[in-house]
Amino acid sequence: MPAMPSIPLNPHRRSNKIEGRGCPGVSTILPTISTSCIVISAVLVGIGWRRIAAGKRESHGKFMVAGALFALAFFVLYVSKTLFVGNTQFGGPDHLRPVYTAFLLFHIVLATTAGAFGLVTIALAYRKRFAKHRRLGPVTASIWFAAAVTGVSLYTLLYVMYPGGETGSLLDAIFG
């Protein structure tokens, strides 16, 4: 059996334990793409919110569906990275790790809540239950905006401000 070619390691990482199972850089390109999906989703939801405020129901629906599709793209990319590459631990200073962990847990709660509320809000619109949709929609969008901002902040902490830590399981990323 021929020897596997050596994979160049990222010199800025503390550990290069996993670099995408033979695909160097995949552990940083997937988060960049998925974070872009979060930003695009939040922008589309914001535009959709403005469209309904202007009484433009049809374009509101189109922007909101597009925002939901970008949120779904984020989710698929995130789950794929988690399954096939793993999650990156915080590589910043140890004294900031508790703050980072609290922020991460807050983001997870926001994102999970926003996802669940988003599904319900979209279902209400498709079922034409607009009174409930109108009440839940602004709450859902606000939670999604907060989840998007915290998600981009976490990306910045993991991949921009500090060198990423070891890439491993989700539980390792949360609890160190």
C-alpha positions, 0 to 999 in steps of 0.5 A: 500500500503506498504511503499517504502524502504528507499534508502541509500543516497550518503554522498558526494553529496550536494543533493540526490534529485534523485538517479535513481528513486529507483536505488542508484548509477545509477546517477554516474554509467551511466556517468562513462559508457558513458564517457568510451564510449567517450574514446573508441570511440576517441581511435578507431577513432584515430586508424582508422585515422592512418589506412587510413594514412597507406593506409589500407582502409578496416581496416580504415572503420571498426575502424571508424564504431566501433568508431561511434557505441561507440559514439552512445552508449554514446549518448543513455546512455546520453539521457537515463540518462537525461530522467530518472535520470536528469543531475548533476549540478556542485558541485565545488566552486561557484567562478569556476561555470562561468568557468565551465558553459562556458566550458560546453557550449563549449563542447555542441557546439563541441559535437553537431557539431562533431555528425552532421559532423560525420553523414555526413562523414559516409554517404559520405563514404557509398555513396562512395563520397570519395573526400568529405569524405577525406576533411571532415573526418579530420575536423570531427575527430579533432572536435570529439577528442576535444569533447571527451577531453572536455567531459572527463574533464567535467566528472572529474569536476562533479564526481572526483574533486568535489562532484556532485551537485544536480541532476536535469534538463538539464537547471538547470545543465547549468544555475544553 
